[in-house]
Amino acid sequence: MKPKTPTRPDEMRREYNFDYSTAVRGKYFRRIMREGANVAVLEPDVAKVFRNSAAVNEALRSLLQISETTRRLTKSTSKRTATTHR
């Protein structure tokens, strides 16, 4: 029996042969959008500010926190009944 030669994980095997000339950009985009994946496409000016998803999530969480605080401050007091002074 021939001993196995260990391959380093960062090396590709010789039998892999990728042909990028047949690759299609955005091949699954429509399917992902149709299935309702959690994908948001940023406009170029916004993408310059938010370089990765962690930055976008942090900004959105801050906005949600501010929104929640503001909502509590401006919540209507409809449960109170108007009383007349005698």
C-alpha positions in Angstrom: 0.0 0.0 0.0 1.3 3.4 -1.0 1.5 6.0 1.8 -0.6 9.1 1.4 1.2 12.3 0.9 -0.2 15.0 3.0 -1.4 18.1 1.2 -1.2 21.5 2.8 -4.7 23.1 3.2 -3.6 26.3 1.3 -2.5 24.4 -1.8 -4.9 23.4 -4.6 -4.8 19.9 -5.9 -3.6 19.4 -9.5 -7.0 17.9 -10.6 -8.9 21.2 -10.1 -9.3 23.0 -13.3 -11.3 26.2 -13.2 -12.5 27.7 -16.5 -13.4 31.3 -15.7 -14.1 32.0 -19.3 -17.6 30.5 -18.9 -18.4 32.3 -15.7 -21.5 34.5 -15.6 -21.6 37.5 -13.4 -24.7 37.8 -11.2 -25.9 34.4 -12.2 -28.0 33.9 -9.1 -29.0 37.5 -8.4 -32.6 37.3 -9.6 -33.2 34.0 -7.8 -31.9 35.4 -4.6 -34.1 38.5 -4.9 -37.1 36.4 -5.8 -36.7 34.1 -2.8 -36.5 37.1 -0.5 -32.9 36.7 0.8 -31.7 39.3 3.3 -29.7 41.2 0.7 -29.6 45.0 0.5 -27.9 46.6 -2.4 -26.2 49.9 -1.4 -26.0 52.9 -3.6 -22.4 53.7 -4.5 -22.3 56.9 -2.4 -23.5 54.9 0.7 -21.1 52.0 0.0 -18.2 54.4 0.2 -19.1 55.2 3.8 -20.1 51.7 4.9 -17.3 49.4 3.7 -18.7 46.2 5.2 -21.8 44.6 6.6 -20.7 45.2 10.2 -20.6 48.9 9.7 -24.0 48.9 8.1 -25.4 46.8 10.9 -23.9 49.1 13.6 -25.4 52.2 12.0 -28.8 50.6 11.6 -28.8 49.4 15.2 -27.9 53.0 16.3 -30.8 54.3 14.3 -33.2 51.8 15.8 -32.1 52.7 19.3 -32.6 56.4 18.6 -35.9 55.7 17.0 -37.1 53.7 20.0 -36.0 56.4 22.4 -37.8 59.1 20.4 -40.9 57.0 20.1 -41.1 56.7 23.9 -40.7 60.4 24.3 -43.4 61.3 21.8 -45.9 58.5 22.6 -49.4 59.9 22.9 -51.1 60.0 26.2 -54.5 58.8 25.0 -55.0 56.6 28.1 -55.4 59.7 30.2 -58.9 61.2 30.4 -59.4 64.9 30.3 -60.7 66.2 33.6 -62.2 69.6 34.0 -61.2 71.9 36.9 -64.0 72.9 39.2 
